Amino acid sequence: MASYIKLYGPSISKALEKLEALVEKNKLAGKETISPDQSAVKTEPIWARTGEVLFEKCRVTCGTYDFMIDWRRQPTVAQIKELIKEIDKALEGTGCRYTITTL
């Protein structure tokens, strides 16, 4: 399942940068922790707020949609609403509007 975002100007390039920053901000990519036996263990990227792996991949796309977030498993309505709130905050000040479709 994926959420597809279509952006509407005036500044689509700024909006894409903000979306990429949002995804990076909410992931802890490649963080290393020390296990009890003192060996380094590499963890997967996680959605920082819930501590759960939610996204398989996120990327800029060409075609009908401008940005795609591929969910690892089917998201709940609450998770989609939280994503929308985060996108609203991220795009604030860019003047860019968007639609989101989750299929």
N, CA, C and O atoms as a GROMACS GRO file, in nm:
protein
  412
    1MET      N    1   0.085  -0.116   0.000
    1MET     CA    2   0.000   0.000   0.000
    1MET      C    3   0.090   0.124   0.000
    1MET      O    4   0.195   0.126   0.064
    2ALA      N    5   0.046   0.225  -0.072
    2ALA     CA    6   0.127   0.347  -0.084
    2ALA      C    7   0.039   0.471  -0.076
    2ALA      O    8  -0.079   0.468  -0.112
    3SER      N    9   0.097   0.580  -0.028
    3SER     CA   10   0.032   0.711  -0.030
    3SER      C   11   0.102   0.794  -0.137
    3SER      O   12   0.224   0.809  -0.135
    4TYR      N   13   0.023   0.848  -0.229
    4TYR     CA   14   0.075   0.927  -0.339
    4TYR      C   15   0.036   1.073  -0.317
    4TYR      O   16  -0.079   1.103  -0.287
    5ILE      N   17   0.133   1.162  -0.332
    5ILE     CA   18   0.111   1.304  -0.307
    5ILE      C   19   0.127   1.381  -0.438
    5ILE      O   20   0.229   1.369  -0.506
    6LYS      N   21   0.026   1.460  -0.471
    6LYS     CA   22   0.028   1.547  -0.589
    6LYS      C   23   0.040   1.690  -0.537
    6LYS      O   24  -0.043   1.735  -0.457
    7LEU      N   25   0.143   1.760  -0.582
    7LEU     CA   26   0.169   1.897  -0.537
    7LEU      C   27   0.119   1.998  -0.639
    7LEU      O   28   0.123   1.974  -0.760
    8TYR      N   29   0.071   2.111  -0.589
    8TYR     CA   30   0.025   2.221  -0.673
    8TYR      C   31   0.098   2.346  -0.628
    8TYR      O   32   0.091   2.382  -0.511
    9GLY      N   33   0.170   2.414  -0.721
    9GLY     CA   34   0.256   2.529  -0.696
    9GLY      C   35   0.201   2.631  -0.600
    9GLY      O   36   0.088   2.617  -0.553
   10PRO      N   37   0.275   2.732  -0.571
   10PRO     CA   38   0.374   2.797  -0.654
   10PRO      C   39   0.516   2.743  -0.642
   10PRO      O   40   0.598   2.770  -0.730
   11SER      N   41   0.550   2.668  -0.537
   11SER     CA   42   0.688   2.626  -0.523
   11SER      C   43   0.698   2.476  -0.500
   11SER      O   44   0.718   2.430  -0.388
   12ILE      N   45   0.683   2.400  -0.607
   12ILE     CA   46   0.686   2.255  -0.597
   12ILE      C   47   0.825   2.206  -0.556
   12ILE      O   48   0.836   2.109  -0.481
   13SER      N   49   0.930   2.270  -0.603
   13SER     CA   50   1.065   2.226  -0.566
   13SER      C   51   1.088   2.241  -0.416
   13SER      O   52   1.149   2.154  -0.354
   14LYS      N   53   1.042   2.352  -0.357
   14LYS     CA   54   1.055   2.370  -0.211
   14LYS      C   55   0.973   2.264  -0.138
   14LYS      O   56   1.017   2.210  -0.036
   15ALA      N   57   0.854   2.236  -0.189
   15ALA     CA   58   0.768   2.137  -0.125
   15ALA      C   59   0.831   1.998  -0.128
   15ALA      O   60   0.823   1.925  -0.030
   16LEU      N   61   0.894   1.962  -0.239
   16LEU     CA   62   0.961   1.832  -0.248
   16LEU      C   63   1.075   1.824  -0.147
   16LEU      O   64   1.094   1.720  -0.083
   17GLU      N   65   1.150   1.932  -0.133
   17GLU     CA   66   1.258   1.935  -0.034
   17GLU      C   67   1.203   1.916   0.107
   17GLU      O   68   1.260   1.844   0.188
   18LYS      N   69   1.090   1.982   0.136
   18LYS     CA   70   1.028   1.972   0.268
   18LYS      C   71   0.977   1.831   0.294
   18LYS      O   72   0.990   1.781   0.406
   19LEU      N   73   0.919   1.766   0.192
   19LEU     CA   74   0.872   1.629   0.209
   19LEU      C   75   0.988   1.533   0.235
   19LEU      O   76   0.978   1.445   0.320
   20GLU      N   77   1.097   1.551   0.162
   20GLU     CA   78   1.214   1.467   0.184
   20GLU      C   79   1.270   1.489   0.324
   20GLU      O   80   1.310   1.393   0.391
   21ALA      N   81   1.273   1.615   0.369
   21ALA     CA   82   1.321   1.645   0.504
   21ALA      C   83   1.229   1.586   0.610
   21ALA      O   84   1.275   1.539   0.713
   22LEU      N   85   1.098   1.588   0.584
   22LEU     CA   86   1.001   1.530   0.677
   22LEU      C   87   1.028   1.382   0.695
   22LEU      O   88   1.030   1.332   0.807
   23VAL      N   89   1.048   1.312   0.586
   23VAL     CA   90   1.074   1.168   0.593
   23VAL      C   91   1.205   1.142   0.668
   23VAL      O   92   1.211   1.053   0.753
   24GLU      N   93   1.308   1.217   0.638
   24GLU     CA   94   1.436   1.198   0.706
   24GLU      C   95   1.427   1.232   0.855
   24GLU      O   96   1.486   1.163   0.938
   25LYS      N   97   1.352   1.337   0.888
   25LYS     CA   98   1.337   1.378   1.027
   25LYS      C   99   1.268   1.269   1.108
   25LYS      O  100   1.301   1.248   1.225
   26ASN      N  101   1.174   1.200   1.047
   26ASN     CA  102   1.096   1.100   1.118
   26ASN      C  103   1.152   0.959   1.107
   26ASN      O  104   1.085   0.863   1.144
   27LYS      N  105   1.274   0.946   1.057
   27LYS     CA  106   1.339   0.816   1.051
   27LYS      C  107   1.468   0.824   1.132
   27LYS      O  108   1.530   0.930   1.141
   28LEU      N  109   1.506   0.715   1.188
   28LEU     CA  110   1.637   0.704   1.253
   28LEU      C  111   1.715   0.604   1.170
   28LEU      O  112   1.727   0.487   1.207
   29ALA      N  113   1.769   0.651   1.059
   29ALA     CA  114   1.832   0.561   0.962
   29ALA      C  115   1.969   0.517   1.011
   29ALA      O  116   2.056   0.599   1.040
   30GLY      N  117   1.988   0.386   1.018
   30GLY     CA  118   2.118   0.329   1.047
   30GLY      C  119   2.172   0.357   1.186
   30GLY      O  120   2.293   0.352   1.204
   31LYS      N  121   2.087   0.385   1.284
   31LYS     CA  122   2.135   0.409   1.420
   31LYS      C  123   2.191   0.279   1.476
   31LYS      O  124   2.129   0.174   1.463
   32GLU      N  125   2.306   0.287   1.537
   32GLU     CA  126   2.366   0.167   1.596
   32GLU      C  127   2.343   0.167   1.745
   32GLU      O  128   2.357   0.270   1.811
   33THR      N  129   2.307   0.052   1.799
   33THR     CA  130   2.292   0.036   1.942
   33THR      C  131   2.388  -0.073   1.987
   33THR      O  132   2.433  -0.154   1.906
   34ILE      N  133   2.418  -0.074   2.115
   34ILE     CA  134   2.508  -0.176   2.169
   34ILE      C  135   2.424  -0.279   2.243
   34ILE      O  136   2.350  -0.246   2.335
   35SER      N  137   2.437  -0.405   2.202
   35SER     CA  138   2.363  -0.512   2.266
   35SER      C  139   2.434  -0.551   2.397
   35SER      O  140   2.548  -0.510   2.418
   36PRO      N  141   2.368  -0.629   2.483
   36PRO     CA  142   2.430  -0.670   2.610
   36PRO      C  143   2.566  -0.738   2.595
   36PRO      O  144   2.650  -0.728   2.684
   37ASP      N  145   2.589  -0.806   2.484
   37ASP     CA  146   2.719  -0.871   2.466
   37ASP      C  147   2.821  -0.777   2.401
   37ASP      O  148   2.925  -0.822   2.353
   38GLN      N  149   2.791  -0.645   2.399
   38GLN     CA  150   2.879  -0.539   2.351
   38GLN      C  151   2.906  -0.540   2.201
   38GLN      O  152   3.003  -0.479   2.157
   39SER      N  153   2.822  -0.606   2.123
   39SER     CA  154   2.839  -0.601   1.977
   39SER      C  155   2.742  -0.496   1.921
   39SER      O  156   2.631  -0.478   1.971
   40ALA      N  157   2.787  -0.428   1.816
   40ALA     CA  158   2.703  -0.325   1.754
   40ALA      C  159   2.593  -0.391   1.672
   40ALA      O  160   2.618  -0.484   1.596
   41VAL      N  161   2.472  -0.341   1.689
   41VAL     CA  162   2.356  -0.392   1.616
   41VAL      C  163   2.298  -0.275   1.539
   41VAL      O  164   2.267  -0.171   1.597
   42LYS      N  165   2.282  -0.291   1.408
   42LYS     CA  166   2.224  -0.185   1.325
   42LYS      C  167   2.072  -0.201   1.321
   42LYS      O  168   2.021  -0.309   1.292
   43THR      N  169   2.002  -0.092   1.352
   43THR     CA  170   1.856  -0.098   1.354
   43THR      C  171   1.798  -0.046   1.224
   43THR      O  172   1.866   0.026   1.150
   44GLU      N  173   1.674  -0.081   1.195
   44GLU     CA  174   1.605  -0.034   1.074
   44GLU      C  175   1.555   0.108   1.095
   44GLU      O  176   1.538   0.151   1.209
   45PRO      N  177   1.531   0.181   0.986
   45PRO     CA  178   1.467   0.312   0.999
   45PRO      C  179   1.329   0.296   1.064
   45PRO      O  180   1.255   0.204   1.030
   46ILE      N  181   1.296   0.386   1.156
   46ILE     CA  182   1.166   0.379   1.224
   46ILE      C  183   1.098   0.514   1.222
   46ILE      O  184   1.163   0.617   1.211
   47TRP      N  185   0.965   0.513   1.232
   47TRP     CA  186   0.888   0.634   1.249
   47TRP      C  187   0.911   0.676   1.393
   47TRP      O  188   0.867   0.608   1.485
   48ALA      N  189   0.980   0.787   1.413
   48ALA     CA  190   1.031   0.825   1.544
   48ALA      C  191   0.923   0.833   1.652
   48ALA      O  192   0.948   0.794   1.766
   49ARG      N  193   0.807   0.881   1.619
   49ARG     CA  194   0.705   0.902   1.721
   49ARG      C  195   0.649   0.771   1.777
   49ARG      O  196   0.625   0.762   1.897
   50THR      N  197   0.628   0.673   1.693
   50THR     CA  198   0.565   0.548   1.738
   50THR      C  199   0.667   0.438   1.765
   50THR      O  200   0.634   0.340   1.831
   51GLY      N  201   0.788   0.453   1.716
   51GLY     CA  202   0.888   0.351   1.736
   51GLY      C  203   0.863   0.226   1.652
   51GLY      O  204   0.915   0.119   1.683
   52GLU      N  205   0.786   0.239   1.548
   52GLU     CA  206   0.746   0.125   1.464
   52GLU      C  207   0.791   0.150   1.320
   52GLU      O  208   0.783   0.263   1.272
   53VAL      N  209   0.838   0.046   1.252
   53VAL     CA  210   0.876   0.060   1.112
   53VAL      C  211   0.749   0.073   1.029
   53VAL      O  212   0.668  -0.020   1.024
   54LEU      N  213   0.730   0.188   0.963
   54LEU     CA  214   0.607   0.210   0.887
   54LEU      C  215   0.630   0.221   0.737
   54LEU      O  216   0.548   0.173   0.659
   55PHE      N  217   0.740   0.282   0.696
   55PHE     CA  218   0.762   0.309   0.555
   55PHE      C  219   0.864   0.213   0.496
   55PHE      O  220   0.970   0.190   0.553
   56GLU      N  221   0.829   0.158   0.381
   56GLU     CA  222   0.922   0.074   0.306
   56GLU      C  223   1.019   0.163   0.230
   56GLU      O  224   1.140   0.143   0.234
   57LYS      N  225   0.964   0.263   0.159
   57LYS     CA  226   1.047   0.359   0.087
   57LYS      C  227   0.967   0.485   0.058
   57LYS      O  228   0.844   0.481   0.057
   58CYS      N  229   1.035   0.594   0.036
   58CYS     CA  230   0.973   0.721   0.003
   58CYS      C  231   1.059   0.783  -0.105
   58CYS      O  232   1.182   0.778  -0.100
   59ARG      N  233   0.992   0.843  -0.206
   59ARG     CA  234   1.072   0.900  -0.314
   59ARG      C  235   0.992   1.000  -0.397
   59ARG      O  236   0.869   1.001  -0.397
   60VAL      N  237   1.066   1.084  -0.467
   60VAL     CA  238   1.009   1.174  -0.566
   60VAL      C  239   0.976   1.089  -0.688
   60VAL      O  240   1.053   1.001  -0.724
   61THR      N  241   0.862   1.114  -0.751
   61THR     CA  242   0.822   1.037  -0.868
   61THR      C  243   0.794   1.129  -0.986
   61THR      O  244   0.776   1.250  -0.970
   62CYS      N  245   0.790   1.072  -1.103
   62CYS     CA  246   0.753   1.145  -1.225
   62CYS      C  247   0.620   1.089  -1.272
   62CYS      O  248   0.595   0.968  -1.264
   63GLY      N  249   0.535   1.175  -1.322
   63GLY     CA  250   0.406   1.129  -1.372
   63GLY      C  251   0.291   1.197  -1.301
   63GLY      O  252   0.298   1.317  -1.272
   64THR      N  253   0.187   1.122  -1.272
   64THR     CA  254   0.066   1.177  -1.212
   64THR      C  255   0.091   1.234  -1.073
   64THR      O  256   0.035   1.339  -1.038
   65TYR      N  257   0.173   1.168  -0.994
   65TYR     CA  258   0.202   1.211  -0.857
   65TYR      C  259   0.346   1.258  -0.846
   65TYR      O  260   0.432   1.219  -0.926
   66ASP      N  261   0.373   1.343  -0.747
   66ASP     CA  262   0.506   1.400  -0.730
   66ASP      C  263   0.590   1.331  -0.624
   66ASP      O  264   0.713   1.336  -0.628
   67PHE      N  265   0.524   1.265  -0.529
   67PHE     CA  266   0.596   1.203  -0.418
   67PHE      C  267   0.520   1.079  -0.375
   67PHE      O  268   0.397   1.079  -0.374
   68MET      N  269   0.592   0.973  -0.338
   68MET     CA  270   0.529   0.849  -0.298
   68MET      C  271   0.586   0.801  -0.166
   68MET      O  272   0.707   0.806  -0.143
   69ILE      N  273   0.499   0.754  -0.079
   69ILE     CA  274   0.539   0.691   0.046
   69ILE      C  275   0.483   0.550   0.043
   69ILE      O  276   0.361   0.532   0.045
   70ASP      N  277   0.571   0.453   0.038
   70ASP     CA  278   0.532   0.312   0.032
   70ASP      C  279   0.528   0.258   0.175
   70ASP      O  280   0.630   0.252   0.242
   71TRP      N  281   0.410   0.218   0.221
   71TRP     CA  282   0.392   0.168   0.357
   71TRP      C  283   0.441   0.024   0.366
   71TRP      O  284   0.422  -0.055   0.273
   72ARG      N  285   0.503  -0.010   0.475
   72ARG     CA  286   0.552  -0.146   0.497
   72ARG      C  287   0.435  -0.244   0.512
   72ARG      O  288   0.439  -0.354   0.458
   73ARG      N  289   0.332  -0.203   0.586
   73ARG     CA  290   0.209  -0.281   0.598
   73ARG      C  291   0.092  -0.185   0.591
   73ARG      O  292   0.111  -0.063   0.597
   74GLN      N  293  -0.027  -0.236   0.579
   74GLN     CA  294  -0.145  -0.151   0.561
   74GLN      C  295  -0.157  -0.054   0.679
   74GLN      O  296  -0.164  -0.097   0.794
   75PRO      N  297  -0.160   0.078   0.650
   75PRO     CA  298  -0.169   0.176   0.759
   75PRO      C  299  -0.310   0.186   0.814
   75PRO      O  300  -0.408   0.156   0.746
   76THR      N  301  -0.318   0.227   0.940
   76THR     CA  302  -0.448   0.253   1.001
   76THR      C  303  -0.492   0.394   0.960
   76THR      O  304  -0.411   0.473   0.911
   77VAL      N  305  -0.618   0.424   0.982
   77VAL     CA  306  -0.668   0.559   0.953
   77VAL      C  307  -0.593   0.660   1.040
   77VAL      O  308  -0.561   0.769   0.993
   78ALA      N  309  -0.565   0.626   1.165
   78ALA     CA  310  -0.492   0.715   1.255
   78ALA      C  311  -0.351   0.745   1.201
   78ALA      O  312  -0.305   0.858   1.211
   79GLN      N  313  -0.284   0.645   1.145
   79GLN     CA  314  -0.150   0.666   1.090
   79GLN      C  315  -0.156   0.756   0.967
   79GLN      O  316  -0.068   0.840   0.948
   80ILE      N  317  -0.256   0.740   0.883
   80ILE     CA  318  -0.270   0.826   0.766
   80ILE      C  319  -0.300   0.970   0.809
   80ILE      O  320  -0.246   1.064   0.752
   81LYS      N  321  -0.388   0.986   0.909
   81LYS     CA  322  -0.418   1.120   0.961
   81LYS      C  323  -0.294   1.186   1.019
   81LYS      O  324  -0.271   1.305   0.999
   82GLU      N  325  -0.213   1.110   1.090
   82GLU     CA  326  -0.089   1.164   1.147
   82GLU      C  327   0.007   1.206   1.036
   82GLU      O  328   0.072   1.310   1.046
   83LEU      N  329   0.016   1.126   0.931
   83LEU     CA  330   0.100   1.162   0.816
   83LEU      C  331   0.051   1.293   0.754
   83LEU      O  332   0.132   1.379   0.721
   84ILE      N  333  -0.079   1.307   0.737
   84ILE     CA  334  -0.136   1.430   0.679
   84ILE      C  335  -0.103   1.551   0.765
   84ILE      O  336  -0.068   1.656   0.713
   85LYS      N  337  -0.115   1.537   0.898
   85LYS     CA  338  -0.080   1.648   0.989
   85LYS      C  339   0.067   1.687   0.972
   85LYS      O  340   0.100   1.805   0.970
   86GLU      N  341   0.154   1.586   0.961
   86GLU     CA  342   0.297   1.613   0.944
   86GLU      C  343   0.326   1.681   0.810
   86GLU      O  344   0.409   1.772   0.803
   87ILE      N  345   0.257   1.638   0.706
   87ILE     CA  346   0.274   1.702   0.574
   87ILE      C  347   0.226   1.846   0.579
   87ILE      O  348   0.291   1.936   0.526
   88ASP      N  349   0.111   1.869   0.644
   88ASP     CA  350   0.060   2.006   0.658
   88ASP      C  351   0.164   2.097   0.725
   88ASP      O  352   0.188   2.208   0.678
   89LYS      N  353   0.223   2.048   0.833
   89LYS     CA  354   0.327   2.126   0.903
   89LYS      C  355   0.448   2.150   0.815
   89LYS      O  356   0.501   2.260   0.810
   90ALA      N  357   0.492   2.045   0.745
   90ALA     CA  358   0.612   2.055   0.662
   90ALA      C  359   0.594   2.155   0.548
   90ALA      O  360   0.688   2.227   0.514
   91LEU      N  361   0.476   2.159   0.488
   91LEU     CA  362   0.453   2.246   0.372
   91LEU      C  363   0.410   2.387   0.410
   91LEU      O  364   0.397   2.474   0.323
   92GLU      N  365   0.386   2.410   0.539
   92GLU     CA  366   0.348   2.542   0.585
   92GLU      C  367   0.455   2.644   0.545
   92GLU      O  368   0.574   2.622   0.567
   93GLY      N  369   0.413   2.753   0.487
   93GLY     CA  370   0.508   2.857   0.446
   93GLY      C  371   0.560   2.842   0.304
   93GLY      O  372   0.624   2.934   0.252
   94THR      N  373   0.535   2.728   0.240
   94THR     CA  374   0.582   2.711   0.103
   94THR      C  375   0.480   2.767   0.003
   94THR      O  376   0.516   2.797  -0.111
   95GLY      N  377   0.355   2.781   0.045
   95GLY     CA  378   0.249   2.824  -0.044
   95GLY      C  379   0.198   2.711  -0.132
   95GLY      O  380   0.106   2.731  -0.212
   96CYS      N  381   0.256   2.595  -0.118
   96CYS     CA  382   0.220   2.479  -0.199
   96CYS      C  383   0.102   2.406  -0.137
   96CYS      O  384   0.093   2.389  -0.016
   97ARG      N  385   0.011   2.362  -0.224
   97ARG     CA  386  -0.102   2.281  -0.181
   97ARG      C  387  -0.082   2.140  -0.235
   97ARG      O  388  -0.001   2.118  -0.324
   98TYR      N  389  -0.158   2.045  -0.180
   98TYR     CA  390  -0.140   1.907  -0.221
   98TYR      C  391  -0.267   1.826  -0.206
   98TYR      O  392  -0.361   1.866  -0.136
   99THR      N  393  -0.269   1.713  -0.272
   99THR     CA  394  -0.368   1.609  -0.248
   99THR      C  395  -0.292   1.482  -0.215
   99THR      O  396  -0.178   1.463  -0.258
  100ILE      N  397  -0.356   1.396  -0.137
  100ILE     CA  398  -0.293   1.270  -0.102
  100ILE      C  399  -0.392   1.157  -0.130
  100ILE      O  400  -0.510   1.166  -0.095
  101THR      N  401  -0.343   1.051  -0.193
  101THR     CA  402  -0.425   0.935  -0.225
  101THR      C  403  -0.353   0.813  -0.173
  101THR      O  404  -0.237   0.790  -0.206
  102THR      N  405  -0.422   0.734  -0.090
  102THR     CA  406  -0.362   0.611  -0.038
  102THR      C  407  -0.434   0.493  -0.101
  102THR      O  408  -0.555   0.477  -0.086
  103LEU      N  409  -0.357   0.412  -0.173
  103LEU     CA  410  -0.411   0.295  -0.242
  103LEU      C  411  -0.345   0.169  -0.191
  103LEU      O  412  -0.377   0.060  -0.237
   0.00000   0.00000   0.00000
